[in-house]
């Protein structure tokens, strides 16, 4: 097997592999940086919860459209995800429940409702598609929408970068100078939900958050500064997409899980080799003079 | 004294109806340098938060003609995420918010001011360092540099010298004196009475109620300090409703 056969032929020979690759590259570029901000805001698990919360809306969209249409499912998912985020925020402010507890209650209810709605009308195959994604079945119009979401994500992050960093790093300062932190927090949540909806079709509701959080964790292991963390996260997410697709093609594995496993493998390697990883701890270098 | 910067009129700030700041009336003159002293739980931080608008008064009024960007506020260090991957220079440049706004670009003059501010707090050369690698004292210097850049007319400092060594405290006190010299209004919550006597011409001695407010030498008398200690940290579950004073 030549390098061409190994690395390029799958994409040269099959249109569905090309589309899957472009989808992965787009998802990685948008989701990686979003994951970094989620992690820095200590909202890693919120992203996970949110990806489940998207389900009932997506399921209703799917029932109305009658097919796996990204537009219908995306709109439904967007509404569902944002309502869960806002409602759980309101509940935790109005009661003694902490934000994580109210979030957990809402997303579990939401996930159960979503699975119920899908099983009500769809087949088990549909349920499998919703839970695990169909990256090899992405068509051109879905690809446009995923591309649009990634573009909008990167452009919005670039525009609101300063207030978003201030809101994560020193919310008190932003309040004191009248910086309207909650608006940027809301825009950020909107981006999270949009990216989850995009990942949803490709990777399914259970692993949609995989291309956000694993690359973010990898980035934090390798870099101490925010801009390079976002670049590393985007690079490792896209690399996982490419390598995962190749592995799944040659080894005849399911694509979605293989992509996330590839990211997990990169994460495992990073744990050992990265500057703040295990290797440095157990193989200490001599300290400097000053 | 010159014009009034901030006027407090019968101000009460309460948590679950229990007052933390109780019937405080008085004026803070523009250009004055005032220490807010008192025991723990005396309502010093709550008073600052009420002035910048973070806490809503339960009753009474705070009057001033200032915009939120006219205030420079240094909260207690615990409010800040010290592990955030941001550089020293970027932290200081947040102080240019009034010029740059949330989304605008930062003019080259502001970059120069940020470098000058870091020189002024003796952190020249630290621009590219991450804040995670700084000591507590160095980080406090960074926050002072950000305040320098903010160019605020009223500066509120909440326990700025807690857990800070003597050398750093002296350097930062020099900056406070410099601000006073430039005619800015400075209010600082402090614990160290010796520091208050040595560096602050005006003092508000607070123990929920005002014990004394005026020239430091008059306010910081033994009798007043005893009174402040006696009133500290009283939380009466069965307290009745406070009748309007006067």
Interface residues (C-beta under 8 A of the other chain):
Chain A: X40 X159 X160 X162 X163 X165 X166 X168 X169 X170 X171 X172 X173 X175 X176 X177 X178 X179 X180 X184 X220 X223 X224 X225 X226 X229
Chain B: X52 X54 X67 X68 X69 X71 X73 X75 X79 X80 X81 X84 X85 X86 X87 X90 X91 X94 X97 X98 X100 X102 X103 X130 X132 X150
